[in-house]
Amino acid sequence: MKVLITGGAGFIGSTIASAFAERGITPVVLDSLITGRQEFTDGKIFYQGDIGDGELVDAIFREHPEIGVAVHCAALIVVPDSMKDPLRYYRVNLGRTRDFAEHLVRNGCDRMIFASTAGMYRPEADLSVTETSALEPQNPYTRSKMMAELMLEDVCRATSLRVVSLRYLNPIGADPQLRTGLQSSKPTHALGKMIESYELGVPFKITGVDWDTRDGTAIRDYIHVWDIARAFCAAADRFDAIVPPLRPAGEGSGYEVINLGTGDGTTVRELVDAFREVVGEAFVAEEAPARPGDVVGAFVRPDKAWELLRWKPEYTIEDAIRHSLQWAERRRELDVA
Ligand SMILES: O=c1ccn([C@@H]2O[C@H](COP(=O)(O)OP(=O)(O)O[C@H]3O[C@H](CO)[C@H](O)[C@H](O)[C@H]3O)[C@@H](O)[C@H]2O)c(=O)[nH]1
């Protein structure tokens, strides 16, 4: 079997591609390279182009009729950018997903695994989210993902397409074999800023220390990107059991949501402690005001992922930090080469 991976030259898509390849399932990568990196496709079957390009998608299915499942990662993902340019986010994340779904249906591909976000939930009082938590997306990025999911659910009800949507929060780490990782050399997320501070020998700023959490700092569900990739592979393995192809009339929509997470999350101070554990005591952090628009955050209860995918995270936060540090080094070598 082959798997078509949109956004397969990006951080998460490229890791998923490697994980499938290791299981003997050949990835076919479709990526525009607007944010993806060409090197991440080295040695893989690769098509450069847009997921909305029907002729290209038809050609891919003609040339690779063994494709049994499409993993749809291609998307714009930066929350502040989505607030500045919502039209672009809806065009790409919603409009192109509509087009891509149509191309899948036309080509008889009836399985899609959709890379989605647990950022669309309203957290419960204890800051946990489950698949039954209310949906309350707070910005155009998470709203575009939610709308794409609602649309896909409608398409599943009316066509042969079936979708498993995997929702997760903050991916960190890198491919443990360092084939791929985060593209950006200047990441603005917490771990990226920690690595930057560590390399420059300046204190890391903990932005926000007055949140209602166990230590006053914001909570996130950081999850190792290889664990995410393993979940996509598990979803492909078990796809037909999760959403059966032949459903009795009126039973099920052919659409299933599964959250991926650690079950307790990590606060910024805990992330700092883990970072120190990896690099040594000399790493210094200082308190600073919260960033504009920051939120207290949430963590994901992964019970359904265990039940349906037999999946739970295997890497620790320290592993993810170690891999991110190694990747930062490797990325510099790639840039120089
Ligand atoms: O230098 C920093 C950077 C971040 N933080 C804090 O760390 C927490 C997590 O921040 P991140 O930026 O790592 O994660 P967010 O969930 O806030 O948002 C990020 O991750 C999202 C993906 O889940 C989107 O990609 C989004 O655009 C991106 O900003 C926040 O409380 C933030 O204030 C610091 O203390 N110091």
The ligand as an SDF file (V2000), in Angstrom:
LIG
                    3D

 36 38  0  0  0  0  0  0  0  0999 V2000
    9.6840   32.9360   25.0500 O   0  0  0  0  0  0  0  0  0  0  0  0
    8.6270   32.4170   25.4480 C   0  0  0  0  0  0  0  0  0  0  0  0
    7.6750   31.8700   24.5480 C   0  0  0  0  0  0  0  0  0  0  0  0
    6.5000   31.3080   25.0670 C   0  0  0  0  0  0  0  0  0  0  0  0
    6.3050   31.2970   26.4090 N   0  0  0  0  0  0  0  0  0  0  0  0
    5.0380   30.7900   26.9630 C   0  0  0  0  0  0  0  0  0  0  0  0
    4.9080   29.4150   26.6870 O   0  0  0  0  0  0  0  0  0  0  0  0
    3.5320   29.0800   26.5310 C   0  0  0  0  0  0  0  0  0  0  0  0
    3.3800   28.3410   25.2400 C   0  0  0  0  0  0  0  0  0  0  0  0
    3.6730   29.2100   24.1570 O   0  0  0  0  0  0  0  0  0  0  0  0
    3.9070   28.6660   22.6710 P   0  0  0  0  0  0  0  0  0  0  0  0
    4.1290   29.8450   21.7820 O   0  0  0  0  0  0  0  0  0  0  0  0
    4.9250   27.5790   22.6910 O   0  0  0  0  0  0  0  0  0  0  0  0
    2.5290   27.9240   22.3130 O   0  0  0  0  0  0  0  0  0  0  0  0
    1.0790   28.5130   22.0120 P   0  0  0  0  0  0  0  0  0  0  0  0
    0.1770   27.3610   22.2400 O   0  0  0  0  0  0  0  0  0  0  0  0
    0.7970   29.7280   22.8050 O   0  0  0  0  0  0  0  0  0  0  0  0
    1.0530   28.9160   20.4620 O   0  0  0  0  0  0  0  0  0  0  0  0
    1.9100   28.3440   19.4990 C   0  0  0  0  0  0  0  0  0  0  0  0
    1.6090   27.0430   19.1480 O   0  0  0  0  0  0  0  0  0  0  0  0
    0.4430   26.8860   18.3940 C   0  0  0  0  0  0  0  0  0  0  0  0
    0.4140   25.4480   17.9860 C   0  0  0  0  0  0  0  0  0  0  0  0
   -0.1120   24.6690   18.9630 O   0  0  0  0  0  0  0  0  0  0  0  0
    0.4010   27.7820   17.1700 C   0  0  0  0  0  0  0  0  0  0  0  0
    1.3550   27.3460   16.2200 O   0  0  0  0  0  0  0  0  0  0  0  0
    0.6950   29.2220   17.5460 C   0  0  0  0  0  0  0  0  0  0  0  0
    0.7760   30.0170   16.3650 O   0  0  0  0  0  0  0  0  0  0  0  0
    1.9560   29.2990   18.3030 C   0  0  0  0  0  0  0  0  0  0  0  0
    2.1660   30.6380   18.7460 O   0  0  0  0  0  0  0  0  0  0  0  0
    2.7610   30.4090   26.5980 C   0  0  0  0  0  0  0  0  0  0  0  0
    2.2400   30.5720   27.8680 O   0  0  0  0  0  0  0  0  0  0  0  0
    3.8360   31.4690   26.3590 C   0  0  0  0  0  0  0  0  0  0  0  0
    3.5620   32.6930   26.9760 O   0  0  0  0  0  0  0  0  0  0  0  0
    7.2550   31.7910   27.2970 C   0  0  0  0  0  0  0  0  0  0  0  0
    7.0810   31.7270   28.5070 O   0  0  0  0  0  0  0  0  0  0  0  0
    8.3870   32.3580   26.7900 N   0  0  0  0  0  0  0  0  0  0  0  0
  1  2  2  0
  2  3  1  0
  2 36  1  0
  3  4  2  0
  4  5  1  0
  5  6  1  0
  5 34  1  0
  6  7  1  0
  6 32  1  0
  7  8  1  0
  8  9  1  0
  8 30  1  0
  9 10  1  0
 10 11  1  0
 11 12  2  0
 11 13  1  0
 11 14  1  0
 14 15  1  0
 15 16  2  0
 15 17  1  0
 15 18  1  0
 18 19  1  0
 19 20  1  0
 19 28  1  0
 20 21  1  0
 21 22  1  0
 21 24  1  0
 22 23  1  0
 24 25  1  0
 24 26  1  0
 26 27  1  0
 26 28  1  0
 28 29  1  0
 30 31  1  0
 30 32  1  0
 32 33  1  0
 34 35  2  0
 34 36  1  0
M  END
$$$$
